[in-house]
Amino acid sequence: MKRGRFFSTRFEAVAPKRPKPLESFSSIFRVLSVTAMTAEALIAAARSLSATLGEMRFAPPVTHVYNPLDYAWAVHERYLRRYGNSAKRVVFLGMNPGPFGMAQTGVPFGEVAAARDWLRLEGAVGQPPRPNPKRPVEGFACARSEVSGRRLWGLFQARFESAEAFFAAHFVANYCPLAFFDEGRNLTPDKLPAAEQAPLLAACDAHLRTLVAALAPEWLIGVGGWAEARARAALGASTGIRVGRILHPSPASPAANRGWAEAASRQLAELGIWAA
């Protein structure tokens, strides 16, 4: 008969196993790969949208169309690479560029001081093919402040210690990247004729779906009612993404002029996105 083996019941502490250098490198490489893929997906989507919209023509009363994804591409690409490099919990969605914001800097809601000083984005900005003399593109030399952008980024700056802290779970995008003008008057996409809106909205809807697929947010928050409505129309109910809204920070809104930051913070708290 074979004799059984006896095992000691005494237990000894075992030092935690250190990962092998190759394992550590592989983990880092996977993180960097995912990061690069997220940013590259946004960059490719923005380029595709810009090319599609560049083929569209708009009749009077539109006199000028600006596409900052074209003449301000270098700064916009830098924004996507730096801050669109990971999944987000919340995406804030604006309508389209303002004349003294993204139309100048290539950054969504890109009020010059906020883009330069808090987001640390700056660079050469070119000219649209047909400049509007009543709304010239001066890039980061623009002395006019975009009130909506100043309010939006000002709220984020007041709540988060750094841009990196904000973008760890948040992102800001525009639904439509084009700025429309009737001479010196700003025209929003909802004011375009239905025949011109249809292909524009179809292209922007497709881009929004691509952006959402890349960033995988839990929430998409429309900055204003129109952006919220476009998000709902583009995404439908099957994505599982929750859609909400905050008050638009435009100075044309009496409600926004009565304390926009407080109102927006309250709305985000009521949705359960931010702590009260």
C-alpha positions in Angstrom: 0.0 0.0 0.0 1.3 3.4 -1.0 2.0 5.7 1.9 0.2 9.0 1.8 2.0 12.3 1.8 1.7 14.5 4.8 1.2 18.3 4.4 2.1 20.9 7.0 -0.8 23.0 8.3 1.5 25.8 9.1 0.9 28.9 6.8 3.5 31.3 5.8 3.0 34.9 4.6 3.6 35.2 0.9 4.9 38.4 -0.6 2.6 39.9 -3.3 3.6 38.9 -6.8 5.1 41.8 -8.7 4.0 42.1 -12.3 6.6 41.2 -14.8 8.0 44.1 -16.8 6.3 42.8 -19.9 2.9 42.6 -18.2 3.3 46.2 -16.9 4.2 47.4 -20.4 1.3 45.5 -22.0 -1.2 47.1 -19.5 0.2 50.6 -20.2 0.1 49.9 -24.0 -3.5 48.8 -23.8 -4.5 52.1 -22.0 -2.6 54.2 -24.4 -4.1 52.3 -27.4 -7.7 52.9 -26.1 -6.9 56.6 -25.5 -5.5 57.0 -29.0 -8.4 55.2 -30.5 -11.0 57.4 -28.8 -9.3 60.6 -29.9 -8.7 59.3 -33.4 -12.3 58.3 -33.8 -13.4 61.9 -32.9 -10.9 63.4 -35.2 -11.9 61.2 -38.2 -15.6 61.9 -37.5 -14.9 65.7 -37.4 -13.0 65.5 -40.7 -15.7 63.6 -42.3 -18.4 65.9 -41.1 -16.5 69.0 -42.3 -16.0 67.5 -45.8 -19.7 66.6 -46.0 -20.9 70.0 -44.9 -18.3 71.7 -47.2 -20.3 70.5 -50.2 -23.6 72.2 -49.0 -24.8 75.5 -50.2 -27.2 77.9 -48.5 -29.5 80.5 -50.1 -30.4 84.0 -48.8 -30.9 85.2 -46.2 -27.6 83.4 -45.5 -24.8 85.6 -46.8 -21.8 83.9 -45.2 -21.1 80.5 -43.8 -18.1 79.8 -41.5 -16.7 76.3 -41.0 -14.1 76.4 -38.1 -13.4 72.7 -38.7 -11.7 74.0 -41.8 -9.9 77.2 -41.1 -9.4 76.6 -37.4 -8.7 72.8 -37.7 -5.3 72.8 -36.0 -6.8 74.1 -32.7 -9.9 71.9 -32.9 -7.8 68.8 -33.5 -5.7 69.7 -30.5 -8.9 70.1 -28.4 -10.0 66.6 -29.5 -6.6 65.0 -28.9 -6.1 66.6 -25.5 -9.6 66.3 -24.0 -11.4 63.7 -26.1 -9.0 60.9 -25.3 -11.2 58.8 -22.9 -14.8 57.7 -22.3 -17.0 60.3 -20.5 -19.9 60.2 -18.2 -21.5 63.4 -19.5 -21.4 65.1 -22.8 -22.6 68.7 -23.1 -24.0 69.5 -26.5 -24.3 73.0 -27.9 -26.2 74.2 -31.0 -23.5 75.7 -33.3 -20.6 78.2 -33.1 -21.1 81.7 -31.9 -19.4 84.5 -33.9 -16.9 85.4 -31.1 -16.5 81.8 -29.7 -15.9 78.7 -31.8 -15.9 80.8 -35.0 -12.8 82.5 -33.7 -11.0 79.7 -31.9 -12.2 76.3 -33.2 -13.2 75.3 -29.7 -16.9 74.6 -28.7 -18.2 77.6 -26.8 -14.6 78.8 -27.3 -14.5 82.2 -25.7 -10.9 83.3 -26.2 -9.8 83.8 -22.6 -11.3 80.4 -21.5 -9.8 78.5 -24.4 -6.4 80.1 -24.0 -6.1 80.4 -20.2 -8.1 77.4 -18.8 -8.0 74.9 -21.6 -4.5 76.0 -22.6 -5.4 75.9 -26.3 -3.9 78.4 -28.7 -2.6 78.4 -32.3 -2.8 79.9 -35.7 -6.3 80.3 -37.1 -6.8 80.9 -40.8 -9.6 82.5 -42.8 -12.8 81.2 -44.2 -12.9 81.1 -48.0 -15.4 84.1 -48.0 -14.8 86.2 -44.9 -17.7 88.3 -43.6 -16.5 91.9 -43.2 -19.1 92.5 -40.5 -17.9 89.4 -38.5 -14.1 89.1 -39.2 -12.2 86.1 -38.0 -9.3 87.3 -35.8 -8.6 84.1 -34.0 -7.1 84.4 -30.6 -6.5 88.1 -31.2 -10.3 88.7 -31.1 -11.1 91.2 -28.4 -14.8 90.5 -28.2 -16.0 88.1 -25.5 -18.5 85.3 -26.3 -20.8 85.6 -23.3 -22.3 82.1 -23.7 -18.8 80.6 -23.7 -17.6 82.7 -20.8 -20.6 81.6 -18.7 -20.3 77.9 -19.6 -16.6 77.5 -19.1 -16.7 79.8 -16.2 -19.1 77.5 -14.4 -16.8 74.5 -15.1 -13.8 76.4 -13.9 -15.5 77.4 -10.7 -16.5 73.8 -9.9 -13.4 71.9 -11.0 -9.8 72.6 -10.0 -8.5 72.1 -13.5 -9.5 71.4 -17.0 -8.2 67.9 -16.6 -10.4 67.3 -13.6 -13.5 68.4 -15.6 -12.6 66.4 -18.7 -12.0 63.3 -16.7 -15.8 62.7 -16.9 -17.1 65.5 -19.1 -16.9 66.7 -22.7 -18.3 69.6 -24.6 -19.3 69.5 -28.3 -21.4 71.4 -30.8 -24.2 69.6 -32.7 -23.5 71.7 -35.9 -20.0 73.1 -36.6 -21.2 75.8 -39.0 -21.9 79.4 -38.2 -24.4 81.2 -40.5 -24.7 84.9 -41.0 -27.2 87.3 -42.6 -24.6 90.1 -43.0 -23.9 91.0 -39.4 -26.7 89.0 -37.9 -26.2 85.5 -36.5 -28.5 82.8 -37.9 -29.0 79.6 -36.1 -29.6 76.3 -37.9 -33.2 76.1 -36.8 -33.9 79.3 -38.9 -32.9 77.7 -42.2 -35.5 76.5 -44.7 -36.6 72.9 -44.3 -35.0 71.9 -47.6 -31.6 73.2 -46.4 -32.0 71.9 -42.9 -32.7 68.3 -43.9 -29.3 67.3 -45.3 -27.5 69.4 -42.6 -29.4 67.7 -39.8 -28.8 64.3 -41.3 -25.1 64.8 -41.4 -24.9 66.3 -37.9 -27.1 63.5 -36.5 -24.7 60.9 -38.0 -21.7 62.7 -36.5 -23.4 62.9 -33.1 -24.0 59.1 -33.1 -20.3 58.5 -33.9 -19.2 60.8 -31.2 -21.5 59.1 -28.7 -20.2 55.7 -29.8 -16.6 56.8 -29.2 -17.2 58.5 -25.8 -19.8 56.1 -24.4 -21.5 58.6 -22.1 -24.2 57.9 -19.6 -25.7 61.4 -20.1 -26.0 63.7 -23.0 -27.0 67.2 -21.9 -28.4 69.7 -24.4 -27.3 73.3 -23.8 -30.7 74.7 -24.6 -33.9 73.1 -25.8 -33.0 72.8 -29.5 -29.8 70.8 -28.8 -31.7 68.5 -26.5 -34.3 67.9 -29.2 -31.7 67.1 -31.8 -30.0 64.7 -29.4 -33.2 62.9 -28.8 -34.0 62.7 -32.5 -30.5 61.5 -33.4 -30.1 58.9 -30.7 -33.6 57.6 -30.2 -34.5 55.5 -27.2 -32.5 52.4 -28.1 -29.0 53.6 -27.1 -29.7 53.7 -23.4 -28.1 57.1 -23.1 -30.0 59.5 -20.9 -30.8 62.9 -22.4 -31.4 66.1 -20.4 -31.1 69.8 -20.7 -29.7 72.9 -19.0 -30.7 76.5 -19.7 -28.7 78.1 -22.5 -26.3 80.7 -21.3 -27.1 83.2 -24.1 -27.4 86.8 -23.0 -30.5 86.9 -25.2 -32.2 84.8 -22.5 -33.7 86.8 -19.6 -33.6 83.7 -17.4 -29.9 83.2 -18.1 -29.2 86.8 -17.2 -30.8 86.3 -13.8 -28.1 83.9 -12.7 -27.3 81.3 -15.3 -24.6 79.4 -13.3 -26.9 78.8 -10.4 -29.8 77.7 -12.6 -27.6 75.3 -14.6 -26.0 73.9 -11.4 -29.5 73.3 -10.0 -30.7 71.6 -13.1 -27.7 69.3 -13.1 -28.2 68.5 -9.4 -31.9 67.7 -10.1 -30.9 65.3 -12.8 -28.5 63.6 -10.4 -25.4 64.4 -12.5 -23.8 66.8 -10.0 -24.1 67.0 -6.2 -26.2 69.8 -4.9 
